[in-house]
Amino acid sequence: MSIFSKIAAGEIPSYKCAENEEFYAFLDINPLVKGHTLVIPRREMDYIFDMEDDELARFEVFAKKVAVAIKKAFPCVKVGQAVLGLEVPHAHIHLIPMQSEKDMNFANPKLNLSSEEMQAIADKIFSMYNV
């Protein structure tokens, strides 16, 4: 079972931003910017393009709803999407509020936020998702 499966199952704590029966969104613990969120399928799958077409479509629609919530919570030019997939063997999408394309550079220094700040960010996104 991957670390992301354990997070989605509630076995490992996370800063939940949104969820439904198929997908789960939570804050990246090493964020590039405030609001950097990961979106995962609850069903463990290593490679995003191994997903069935209908599941991948639902995954992207869920990610879109989370991105809309992020943009409301953290006004930005756009919310960028990145799929890398080598660091954790579980399909996932990074959603990153962007003021410029430089915000999507994964070589940038990561933010060091307190647990209180992280929870406040997750709560803000969660409240915008559920509007």
C-alpha positions as CSV (number, residue, x, y, z in Angstrom):
1,M,0.0,0.0,0.0
2,S,1.5,3.4,-1.0
3,I,1.8,6.3,1.3
4,F,-0.9,8.1,-0.7
5,S,-3.3,5.1,-0.2
6,K,-2.6,5.3,3.5
7,I,-3.3,9.1,3.4
8,A,-6.6,8.6,1.5
9,A,-7.6,5.9,4.0
10,G,-7.0,8.1,6.9
11,E,-4.1,6.0,8.2
12,I,-1.7,8.8,7.8
13,P,-2.8,12.4,8.7
14,S,-3.1,14.9,5.9
15,Y,-4.4,18.4,5.3
16,K,-7.6,17.5,3.4
17,C,-8.8,20.0,0.8
18,A,-11.6,17.9,-1.0
19,E,-12.8,14.4,-1.4
20,N,-15.4,12.1,-2.9
21,E,-15.8,8.3,-3.0
22,E,-13.2,8.0,-5.8
23,F,-10.7,10.8,-5.3
24,Y,-8.9,12.7,-2.5
25,A,-7.1,16.1,-2.5
26,F,-4.7,17.2,0.2
27,L,-1.9,19.7,0.6
28,D,1.6,18.9,-0.5
29,I,3.7,18.8,2.7
30,N,6.6,20.4,0.7
31,P,4.7,23.1,-1.1
32,L,6.1,25.3,-3.8
33,V,3.6,28.0,-2.9
34,K,0.6,28.3,-0.5
35,G,-2.2,26.2,-1.9
36,H,0.0,23.6,-3.6
37,T,-2.4,20.6,-3.6
38,L,-2.1,16.9,-4.6
39,V,-5.0,15.1,-6.1
40,I,-5.1,11.3,-6.1
41,P,-7.4,8.4,-7.0
42,R,-8.3,6.4,-3.9
43,R,-7.7,3.3,-6.1
44,E,-4.0,2.6,-6.0
45,M,-2.5,3.0,-9.4
46,D,1.1,3.9,-10.2
47,Y,0.7,5.4,-13.7
48,I,-2.0,7.9,-14.5
49,F,-2.2,6.8,-18.1
50,D,-3.0,3.2,-17.0
51,M,-6.4,4.5,-15.7
52,E,-9.5,3.6,-17.7
53,D,-10.7,6.5,-19.9
54,D,-13.9,7.1,-17.9
55,E,-12.0,7.1,-14.6
56,L,-9.3,9.4,-16.0
57,A,-12.0,11.8,-17.1
58,R,-13.7,11.8,-13.7
59,F,-10.2,12.3,-12.1
60,E,-9.6,15.4,-14.2
61,V,-13.1,16.8,-13.5
62,F,-12.5,16.3,-9.8
63,A,-9.1,18.1,-10.1
64,K,-10.8,20.9,-12.0
65,K,-13.2,21.5,-9.2
66,V,-10.3,21.5,-6.7
67,A,-8.4,23.9,-8.9
68,V,-11.4,26.3,-9.0
69,A,-11.5,26.2,-5.2
70,I,-7.8,26.9,-5.0
71,K,-8.1,29.9,-7.3
72,K,-11.0,31.2,-5.1
73,A,-9.0,30.7,-2.0
74,F,-5.7,32.0,-3.3
75,P,-6.3,34.5,-6.1
76,C,-3.8,33.8,-8.9
77,V,-3.4,34.1,-12.6
78,K,-4.0,30.4,-13.1
79,V,-3.7,27.1,-11.3
80,G,-1.1,25.0,-13.0
81,Q,-1.3,21.3,-13.3
82,A,1.7,18.9,-13.3
83,V,1.8,15.2,-13.5
84,L,5.3,13.8,-12.6
85,G,4.7,10.5,-10.9
86,L,8.2,9.3,-10.1
87,E,8.5,10.3,-6.5
88,V,5.5,8.2,-5.2
89,P,4.3,5.1,-7.0
90,H,0.6,6.3,-7.0
91,A,-1.0,8.4,-9.7
92,H,-1.3,12.1,-8.7
93,I,-1.8,15.6,-10.0
94,H,0.0,18.6,-8.5
95,L,-2.3,21.7,-8.6
96,I,-0.2,24.9,-8.0
97,P,-1.5,28.5,-7.8
98,M,0.6,30.5,-10.2
99,Q,1.4,34.2,-10.5
100,S,4.0,33.2,-13.1
101,E,5.3,30.1,-14.7
102,K,8.3,30.2,-12.3
103,D,5.9,29.0,-9.6
104,M,5.8,25.6,-11.3
105,N,9.5,25.0,-11.1
106,F,10.0,22.0,-8.8
107,A,13.6,23.0,-8.3
108,N,12.5,26.1,-6.4
109,P,12.9,26.2,-2.6
110,K,9.9,24.6,-0.8
111,L,8.0,26.6,1.8
112,N,8.3,25.7,5.4
113,L,4.8,26.3,6.9
114,S,3.6,25.6,10.4
115,S,0.9,23.0,10.9
116,E,-1.4,25.8,11.9
117,E,-0.8,27.6,8.5
118,M,-1.2,24.3,6.6
119,Q,-4.5,23.6,8.3
120,A,-5.7,27.1,7.6
121,I,-4.8,26.7,3.9
122,A,-6.6,23.3,3.7
123,D,-9.6,24.7,5.5
124,K,-9.8,27.7,3.1
125,I,-9.6,25.4,0.0
126,F,-12.1,22.9,1.5
127,S,-14.6,25.7,2.2
128,M,-14.3,27.0,-1.4
129,Y,-14.7,23.5,-2.7
130,N,-17.9,23.0,-0.8
131,V,-19.6,26.2,-2.0
